[in-house]
Structures are given as structure tokens and as C-alpha cells.
């Protein structure tokens, strides 16, 4: 999608909650943390007059990509941003799990805006986390949980320790001079991550959403449980009881899991054998929980809870074209692209909302794009990452363009913001795929 060329094909307005009456109230305006060129920036959801984004980190730098014909890559990229439930702290992973950082955002913003305030820097919490597995906060925003491999293997499985660190020091004037951490449980994790995305749209998903196109799940549940993926290929979740150190398998086929803010339910996708239907599965986060399934017409990519749990947002895709690359271009493909993709899929996608109270499916937005990911509802808005198709990029390649020209025509990933009450849609953040919105009070 070219900058400034956003075309809304279809938006249907619907009410997610009763419209309040009486005196007008100022809408909450939380911070949005996002990753651009590998570094973290923070701004208000609705930027204040004259507000410019604040840059929190600066470690990432351009790296030599697998091919210079693809979108640029940065390393070590900050990723897997997680706000504490009270909205005061932010944690994230650097690289592929090499380092875990956290910061008190309010104290940091104050130090940036007030030269008389002592400097506040991110705190290094831990190192060598499980690849692409996020951290998780307790509901009081004090304890931070994370997973580190032990090096103990059983065939393709590695024993992973779950650690917890007391991060109350982030709010102290002196900062974190000594972090108290300890192991609170462990589980077996299927290793063997690997592979290569075949064309740029897929590469953007892997970089901004998760390995093999789906994120790993690692969430704390208030009954002192951890919901976690069972392997680096993201199908399957289990439940670690840190009270007993028992690990209970919940579902071995579910992918794209999102845990409700209260921690008591999860929603995920069970792909169908074809692209005609998809099963959405909802389960309690408790041992021996029984699934509740909902059949959705079409091939679903991603799903995300509405914060109050009365419904879920999801993206569907429909195949528009399948470009087969002829063997006559094989040598040039390997030399210029670094790979020889056999096919490039071109999709038409839609954002939907399923209301669990009345069983209705509402289509909110459609576009010719590869996918809609990282769906993030907040207040009257839904923010999501839109990944361009690779068909334009391929046509330029087919015409004999250089790697530099191909990069100029490479697909983008942008954050789109949809107001579900007014139907207004805008290109919110360009060349950004990862966002995390500060929890509303």
C-alpha cells in the first residue's frame, strides 16, 4: 500500500456498547508504544497539539538483509512489547530473546520532558530468553515473568524455567540497583525453530507478528498459572500451575491465541482442512477445560478479544491471485532475491467482529492486502497492522529491475486505525507493525 493511498473499500458502523448520555466526558488518551526501524517510540493514541513521538530505545541499526531487494531489516530489534496491567511500566525483548528490559514509563517521560528530573533509563532484567517468547506481568504490575531455557533436552524438547522478577524497584527514585528474581516453575518446550519466508509480505509478518506467522503465547493468570505455547511452531498451548509445578496440556492444535485481560479465558484459531471454514475456539484457562467452538466462514488469520470478553475481532483472507514464478526466472530469482519462491499469493482481506451475546458477525473493513494482524481494540478504536501484497513488487522484478528498485517497490506494513463509531479510518503509523496500547483505567 503506497503512502497516502489508503482506499477504504467497505466500513460498516456498529455499536459495541451503549452510547453514553448526559454530560460529555473526556475520552481516555493512553500511550501507544510502537516499534519503528527496530526501536521503540511512544506517543498518545490521539497525539496532543504539537506532540512528537518520544524515542525510548536506540540500539537497532540497519542490517544486511537476506536480500537487498526486500524491505529493510534492523538488529537488534526491540520486540514483544508488554504494558503492565496498571499502565505504568513497559517490558520488551531485544533481538530474538537475547535481553529483557523494563521501564517505568511515567518516570521516563517526566525525565525526558523536565531537564531538572534525574535521567531514567531502561533496566536490563534478564538475558537468553526463549526465542520470541514474550514476558508477562502480574495483575498488580509488580512481578514480571519470563522463560529461559535450561539446556536440558529430551529429544526435540528443552526444559524451560519460568522466572519471576520483582520490578517494584522501577518506581523507586534510585531505580533498580538490585532485582530479586527466582525460578517458579518449568515446562518442556518443543524446539527446532527454523525456516525462511519465501517473499516480502511473509517476511514482514515473521518480523512483526511471529515466527511462522503466529506469535507465541506466554501470559500470567491471576490464579498463579502461566498459559504458554508448547513449541516454537506456534500450534498448541498448555497451562503451567506454579503452585504445584504441574503442566497441563490444553489444546495441541490451536494457534494465534489471545488471553483475555482478566486471564480467565483464551481465544484462538483451529485451521480447517481447506480455506472455506475456520474454527474459533474459546477455553477457560483452567486444567481440563472444555472448548467452545464457533464456525466462521472463510480462512481466518488472526483473532483478538474485545477487552470485556463479549466478543472478538478477527481477520479473514480470500485468495485473489496465485502468481507462479516460471523456471526461466529461477537463476535471476536466486541471484536477486536470495530465494526462488514457487508461488506468491495475493489476498483480499477483511476485519470482522463476532458478538458472543447475539451470535452476529459484522464486517468492518476490507482491503486488497496480504493480511491484517496485531489487532488491538482500545476504546472506540481498533488498530491493526496491514501488510501489503507482493504482486506489485513481483511485477517490477519480472520487468528486470535491480535490487535497489525492488526495495523501493517492496510491500509495507502500516498501522491502520478504525473508529468503530464514526467509521473514520486513517493511516495511523507508517512502516510500523508492532504496537502496544497502555491499558485504560
C-alpha positions as CSV (number, residue, x, y, z in Angstrom):
1,X,0.0,0.0,0.0
2,X,1.5,3.3,-1.1
3,X,1.7,6.1,1.5
4,X,-1.3,8.3,1.3
5,X,-3.1,5.8,-1.0
6,X,-5.3,4.2,1.6
7,X,-8.6,3.4,0.0
8,X,-11.5,2.2,2.2
9,X,-13.4,-0.4,0.3
10,X,-16.0,-1.1,3.0
11,X,-16.7,0.0,6.5
12,X,-19.8,-0.9,8.4
13,X,-20.5,1.1,11.6
14,X,-21.9,-0.8,14.5
15,X,-22.2,-0.1,18.3
16,X,-20.0,-2.2,20.6
17,X,-21.6,-0.6,23.7
18,X,-24.4,1.7,24.5
19,X,-23.6,5.3,23.7
20,X,-23.4,7.2,27.0
21,X,-25.9,10.0,27.6
22,X,-25.6,13.1,29.8
23,X,-22.6,15.3,30.2
24,X,-19.8,14.7,27.8
25,X,-16.7,13.1,29.3
26,X,-13.2,13.4,28.1
27,X,-12.1,10.2,26.4
28,X,-9.1,8.5,27.8
29,X,-6.0,9.1,25.8
30,X,-3.5,6.3,26.6
31,X,0.1,6.0,25.3
32,X,0.8,3.8,22.3
33,X,4.2,2.2,22.2
34,X,5.4,1.0,18.8
35,X,8.5,-0.3,17.0
36,X,9.9,1.7,14.0
37,X,13.2,0.7,12.4
38,X,13.8,-1.6,15.3
39,X,13.5,1.0,18.1
40,X,10.6,1.8,20.5
41,X,8.7,5.1,20.3
42,X,5.9,6.3,22.5
43,X,3.1,8.8,21.8
44,X,-0.5,9.4,22.8
45,X,-3.3,7.5,21.0
46,X,-4.6,10.9,19.9
47,X,-1.4,13.0,19.7
48,X,-1.6,16.2,21.7
49,X,-1.2,19.5,19.9
50,X,2.5,19.8,19.0
51,X,3.3,16.4,20.3
52,X,6.1,14.5,18.7
53,X,6.8,10.8,19.4
54,X,9.4,10.1,22.2
55,X,12.1,7.7,21.3
56,X,12.7,5.2,24.1
57,X,15.4,3.0,22.6
58,X,18.1,3.3,20.0
59,X,20.0,0.1,19.9
60,X,18.8,-1.1,16.5
61,X,20.6,-0.4,13.3
62,X,20.1,-1.4,9.6
63,X,21.4,-4.9,9.0
64,X,22.4,-6.8,5.9
65,X,19.2,-8.4,4.8
66,X,18.8,-11.8,3.2
67,X,18.3,-9.8,0.1
68,X,18.6,-6.1,-0.6
69,X,15.5,-6.4,-2.8
70,X,13.3,-7.0,0.3
71,X,12.1,-4.4,2.9
72,X,15.0,-3.2,5.1
73,X,15.7,-5.1,8.4
74,X,17.1,-3.8,11.7
75,X,19.0,-5.5,14.5
76,X,18.9,-5.9,17.4
77,X,15.2,-5.1,17.1
78,X,13.1,-4.4,20.1
79,X,10.0,-6.5,20.1
80,X,7.3,-8.2,22.1
81,X,6.2,-5.0,23.9
82,X,4.1,-5.7,27.0
83,X,2.5,-3.0,29.3
84,X,1.8,-3.8,32.9
85,X,-1.9,-4.0,33.6
86,X,-1.8,-0.8,35.7
87,X,-0.3,1.0,32.7
88,X,2.8,2.3,34.5
89,X,5.5,0.0,33.2
90,X,6.6,-1.4,29.8
91,X,8.6,-4.5,29.2
92,X,10.1,-5.8,25.9
93,X,12.6,-8.2,24.4
94,X,15.6,-7.3,22.4
95,X,16.7,-9.4,19.5
96,X,15.5,-12.9,19.4
97,X,15.4,-13.2,23.2
98,X,18.9,-12.1,24.0
99,X,17.8,-9.5,26.5
100,X,14.7,-8.5,28.5
101,X,14.2,-4.8,29.5
102,X,11.6,-2.9,31.6
103,X,11.0,0.7,32.5
104,X,8.6,2.9,34.5
105,X,7.1,4.9,31.6
106,X,5.7,7.8,33.7
107,X,9.1,8.4,35.3
108,X,10.9,8.1,32.0
109,X,8.5,10.6,30.2
110,X,8.9,13.0,33.1
111,X,12.7,12.8,32.9
112,X,12.6,13.5,29.1
113,X,10.3,16.5,29.5
114,X,11.9,18.0,32.6
115,X,15.6,18.7,32.4
116,X,15.7,19.0,36.2
117,X,14.5,15.4,36.7
118,X,17.1,12.7,37.1
119,X,17.7,10.6,33.9
120,X,15.7,7.4,33.7
121,X,17.0,4.5,31.6
122,X,15.6,1.0,30.8
123,X,16.6,-1.7,33.2
124,X,18.1,-4.9,32.0
125,X,16.1,-7.7,33.7
126,X,17.4,-10.9,32.2
127,X,19.2,-12.5,29.3
128,X,18.9,-15.5,27.0
129,X,15.1,-15.9,26.9
130,X,13.3,-18.5,24.9
131,X,13.3,-17.3,21.3
132,X,10.4,-15.0,20.5
133,X,8.5,-15.8,23.8
134,X,7.2,-12.6,25.4
135,X,7.3,-11.6,29.1
136,X,4.2,-11.4,31.2
137,X,3.2,-9.1,34.0
138,X,1.2,-9.9,37.1
139,X,-2.1,-8.0,37.5
140,X,-0.6,-5.6,40.1
141,X,2.2,-4.6,37.7
142,X,4.9,-5.6,40.2
143,X,6.1,-9.1,39.1
144,X,7.5,-9.8,35.6
145,X,7.5,-13.5,34.4
146,X,9.7,-14.8,31.6
147,X,11.1,-18.1,30.2
148,X,14.7,-19.2,29.9
149,X,15.9,-22.5,28.5
150,X,18.0,-24.8,30.8
151,X,20.0,-26.6,28.1
152,X,18.4,-29.9,29.3
153,X,17.0,-31.7,26.2
154,X,14.7,-34.7,25.7
155,X,14.7,-35.5,22.0
156,X,13.3,-32.2,20.4
157,X,12.1,-30.8,23.7
158,X,14.0,-28.5,26.0
159,X,13.3,-27.9,29.7
160,X,12.4,-24.3,30.2
161,X,12.5,-22.5,33.6
162,X,9.9,-19.8,34.4
163,X,11.4,-16.9,36.3
164,X,9.8,-14.1,38.1
165,X,11.4,-10.7,39.0
166,X,10.2,-8.1,41.5
167,X,10.0,-4.9,39.4
168,X,8.7,-2.6,42.1
169,X,12.2,-1.0,42.1
170,X,11.4,0.6,38.7
171,X,9.2,3.2,40.5
172,X,11.8,3.9,43.2
173,X,13.8,7.2,42.8
174,X,17.1,5.2,42.8
175,X,15.8,2.7,40.2
176,X,16.7,-1.0,40.2
177,X,20.1,-1.4,41.8
178,X,19.3,-5.0,42.8
179,X,16.5,-7.1,41.3
180,X,15.1,-10.0,43.2
181,X,14.4,-13.0,40.8
182,X,13.8,-16.7,41.2
183,X,12.5,-19.8,39.4
184,X,8.8,-20.5,40.0
185,X,8.2,-23.5,37.6
186,X,9.3,-25.2,34.5
187,X,7.9,-27.0,31.4
188,X,9.0,-28.9,28.3
189,X,9.1,-26.8,25.1
190,X,9.4,-28.2,21.5
191,X,12.4,-26.6,19.8
192,X,13.5,-26.7,16.2
193,X,12.6,-23.2,15.0
194,X,13.8,-22.5,11.5
195,X,12.8,-21.8,8.0
196,X,12.8,-18.9,5.6
197,X,9.9,-16.7,4.4
198,X,9.5,-17.0,0.6
199,X,8.6,-13.5,-0.3
200,X,8.5,-10.0,1.3
201,X,4.9,-10.0,2.6
202,X,5.6,-13.1,4.6
203,X,8.9,-11.7,5.8
204,X,7.1,-8.6,7.2
205,X,4.7,-10.9,9.1
206,X,7.6,-13.0,10.5
207,X,9.4,-9.9,11.7
208,X,6.4,-8.1,13.2
209,X,3.9,-10.8,14.2
210,X,5.8,-14.0,15.0
211,X,7.8,-16.9,13.7
212,X,5.9,-19.0,11.1
213,X,3.4,-16.1,11.0
214,X,1.9,-16.6,14.5
215,X,3.0,-15.2,17.9
216,X,3.9,-17.4,20.8
217,X,1.8,-17.1,23.9
218,X,3.1,-16.6,27.5
219,X,0.5,-15.0,29.8
220,X,0.1,-14.9,33.6
221,X,-3.3,-15.9,35.0
222,X,-4.3,-14.5,38.4
223,X,-4.6,-18.0,40.0
224,X,-0.8,-18.2,39.6
225,X,-0.8,-20.0,36.3
226,X,1.1,-19.4,33.1
227,X,-0.6,-20.0,29.7
228,X,2.2,-20.9,27.3
229,X,2.9,-22.2,23.8
230,X,4.1,-25.8,23.7
231,X,6.6,-25.2,20.9
232,X,8.3,-22.7,18.6
233,X,5.9,-23.7,15.9
234,X,3.0,-22.0,17.5
235,X,0.3,-24.7,17.4
236,X,-0.8,-25.8,20.9
237,X,-1.0,-24.3,24.4
238,X,-0.5,-25.7,27.9
239,X,-1.1,-24.4,31.4
240,X,1.7,-24.3,34.0
241,X,0.4,-24.4,37.6
242,X,3.2,-22.6,39.5
243,X,1.5,-23.7,42.8
244,X,2.3,-27.3,42.1
245,X,4.7,-27.1,39.1
246,X,2.3,-29.3,37.0
247,X,2.0,-28.5,33.3
248,X,-1.4,-29.3,31.8
249,X,-1.9,-29.5,28.0
250,X,-5.0,-27.5,27.0
251,X,-5.1,-27.9,23.2
252,X,-2.5,-29.2,20.7
253,X,-4.0,-27.7,17.6
254,X,-4.9,-24.1,18.5
255,X,-2.8,-21.2,17.1
256,X,-2.9,-17.4,17.3
257,X,-4.0,-17.5,21.0
258,X,-5.1,-14.3,22.7
259,X,-5.7,-14.3,26.5
260,X,-8.5,-12.1,27.9
261,X,-7.2,-9.2,30.1
262,X,-8.8,-10.9,33.2
263,X,-6.8,-14.0,32.4
264,X,-9.7,-16.5,32.8
265,X,-10.4,-17.2,29.1
266,X,-8.4,-17.6,25.9
267,X,-9.5,-17.5,22.3
268,X,-7.6,-19.0,19.3
269,X,-7.9,-20.5,15.9
270,X,-8.1,-24.1,14.7
271,X,-7.4,-24.0,11.0
272,X,-9.7,-26.1,8.7
273,X,-8.5,-28.6,6.2
274,X,-9.5,-26.1,3.5
275,X,-9.9,-22.4,3.4
276,X,-13.7,-22.5,3.4
277,X,-14.2,-22.5,7.2
278,X,-12.3,-21.8,10.4
279,X,-13.0,-22.8,13.9
280,X,-12.6,-20.2,16.6
281,X,-12.0,-21.9,20.0
282,X,-12.7,-20.4,23.4
283,X,-11.5,-22.1,26.5
284,X,-11.2,-21.3,30.2
285,X,-7.6,-21.1,31.5
286,X,-8.0,-24.0,33.9
287,X,-6.9,-27.6,33.8
288,X,-9.3,-30.0,31.9
289,X,-11.2,-27.0,30.4
290,X,-13.6,-27.9,27.7
291,X,-13.6,-25.9,24.4
292,X,-16.4,-23.9,23.0
293,X,-16.2,-23.7,19.2
294,X,-17.6,-21.3,16.7
295,X,-17.5,-21.9,13.0
296,X,-16.5,-18.9,10.8
297,X,-17.0,-19.0,7.0
298,X,-13.7,-18.3,5.4
299,X,-10.0,-18.6,6.1
300,X,-9.1,-16.7,9.3
301,X,-5.7,-15.2,10.0
302,X,-5.8,-13.6,13.5
303,X,-8.2,-13.1,16.4
304,X,-8.2,-10.8,19.4
305,X,-10.6,-10.3,22.3
306,X,-12.8,-7.4,22.8
307,X,-11.5,-6.2,26.3
308,X,-14.7,-7.0,28.1
309,X,-14.9,-10.5,26.7
310,X,-18.3,-10.2,25.0
311,X,-16.9,-10.7,21.5
312,X,-13.8,-11.0,19.4
313,X,-12.2,-9.2,16.4
314,X,-10.7,-11.3,13.6
315,X,-9.3,-11.0,10.1
316,X,-10.3,-13.1,7.1
317,X,-8.5,-13.6,3.9
318,X,-9.7,-14.6,0.4
319,X,-7.2,-15.6,-2.3
320,X,-7.3,-13.2,-5.2
321,X,-4.4,-14.5,-7.3
322,X,-1.6,-17.0,-7.2
323,X,1.4,-16.0,-9.1
324,X,3.6,-18.9,-10.3
325,X,7.2,-17.9,-11.0
326,X,8.4,-19.6,-14.2
327,X,11.6,-21.7,-14.1
328,X,13.1,-19.3,-16.7
329,X,13.5,-16.8,-13.9
330,X,14.9,-19.2,-11.4
331,X,18.6,-18.1,-11.7
332,X,17.7,-14.4,-11.5
333,X,15.4,-15.1,-8.6
334,X,18.2,-16.7,-6.6
335,X,20.7,-14.0,-7.5
336,X,18.5,-11.0,-6.8
337,X,16.0,-12.3,-4.2
338,X,18.2,-14.9,-2.4
339,X,15.4,-17.4,-2.8
340,X,13.2,-18.9,-5.5
341,X,9.6,-18.7,-4.4
342,X,7.5,-21.1,-6.4
343,X,4.3,-19.0,-5.8
344,X,3.3,-15.7,-4.5
345,X,-0.3,-15.5,-3.0
346,X,-2.3,-12.3,-3.4
347,X,-5.2,-11.8,-1.0
348,X,-8.3,-9.7,-0.3
349,X,-8.8,-9.3,3.5
350,X,-11.4,-8.2,5.9
351,X,-11.7,-7.2,9.6
352,X,-14.7,-8.6,11.4
353,X,-16.3,-8.6,14.8
354,X,-18.2,-11.5,16.3
355,X,-20.6,-10.7,19.1
356,X,-20.9,-13.6,21.5
357,X,-24.0,-12.2,23.1
358,X,-26.2,-12.4,20.0
359,X,-24.1,-14.6,17.6
360,X,-23.7,-12.0,14.9
361,X,-20.7,-11.5,12.6
362,X,-20.1,-7.9,11.4
363,X,-17.7,-7.0,8.7
364,X,-16.0,-3.7,9.5
365,X,-13.3,-3.2,6.8
366,X,-12.0,-4.8,3.6
367,X,-8.9,-4.2,1.5
368,X,-6.7,-5.8,-1.1
369,X,-3.8,-6.8,1.2
370,X,-1.8,-9.8,2.4
371,X,-3.2,-9.9,5.9
372,X,-4.5,-7.8,8.9
373,X,-2.5,-8.7,12.1
374,X,-1.8,-7.5,15.6
375,X,-5.5,-6.5,16.1
376,X,-5.7,-4.1,19.1
377,X,-9.0,-2.7,20.2
378,X,-8.9,0.3,22.5
379,X,-11.9,2.5,23.4
380,X,-13.7,3.5,20.2
381,X,-10.8,2.4,18.0
382,X,-9.4,-0.8,16.6
383,X,-5.8,-0.6,15.5
384,X,-4.3,-3.3,13.3
385,X,-1.2,-4.0,11.1
386,X,-1.9,-4.1,7.4
387,X,0.6,-6.0,5.3
388,X,0.7,-5.2,1.6
389,X,0.6,-7.8,-1.1
390,X,3.7,-8.6,-3.0
391,X,2.2,-8.6,-6.5
392,X,3.5,-5.1,-7.5
393,X,6.9,-5.9,-6.2
394,X,7.0,-9.1,-8.2
395,X,5.8,-7.3,-11.4
396,X,8.8,-4.9,-11.0
397,X,11.1,-7.9,-10.6
398,X,9.6,-9.6,-13.6
399,X,10.5,-6.5,-15.7
400,X,14.2,-6.8,-14.8
401,X,14.5,-4.2,-12.1
402,X,17.6,-4.0,-9.9
403,X,17.6,-4.9,-6.2
404,X,17.5,-1.2,-5.2
405,X,14.5,-0.6,-7.4
406,X,12.8,-3.7,-6.0
407,X,13.3,-2.4,-2.4
408,X,11.7,0.9,-3.4
409,X,8.6,-1.1,-4.6
410,X,8.6,-3.6,-1.7
411,X,5.4,-4.1,0.3
412,X,4.9,-2.1,3.5
413,X,3.4,-2.9,6.9
414,X,1.4,0.0,8.4
415,X,-0.8,0.5,11.4
416,X,-4.4,1.4,10.4
417,X,-6.8,3.0,12.9
418,X,-10.5,2.4,12.6
419,X,-13.1,4.3,14.7
420,X,-15.9,1.8,15.1
421,X,-18.5,4.5,16.0
422,X,-17.8,7.1,13.2
423,X,-16.4,4.7,10.5
424,X,-13.4,7.0,10.2
425,X,-10.3,5.2,9.1
426,X,-6.8,6.6,8.8
427,X,-3.2,5.5,8.1
428,X,-2.1,5.8,11.7
429,X,1.6,4.8,11.7
430,X,3.7,4.2,8.5
431,X,6.2,1.3,8.3
432,X,5.2,0.1,11.7
433,X,3.9,-3.3,12.5
434,X,4.2,-3.8,16.3
435,X,2.2,-1.7,18.8
436,X,1.1,-2.0,22.4
437,X,-1.5,0.3,23.9
438,X,-1.3,1.4,27.5
439,X,-4.2,-0.3,29.4
440,X,-7.2,2.0,30.0
441,X,-8.1,2.8,33.6
